[in-house]
């Protein structure tokens, strides 16, 4: 079975519920902010530094990949 890659920018990751006036992730969890619902509903994110597609459960810190996270830490 091939698993689907869903980025936080994909429309399937979240939808707005007009009755409850909140965002629902594809898992059915309610959020006030669209970005939070999309992050909950996605399987992968785009690194904010190098634009690599990374598994959201195996990335470095924040919204960057491990490689970019290590580079950022090395600068200090």
Secondary structure, DSSP 8 states (H G I E B T S, - for coil): ------BTTSGGGEEEETTTTEEEETTS-EESSHHHHHHHH-SEEE-TTT--EEETTS--STTS-HHHHHHHHHT-
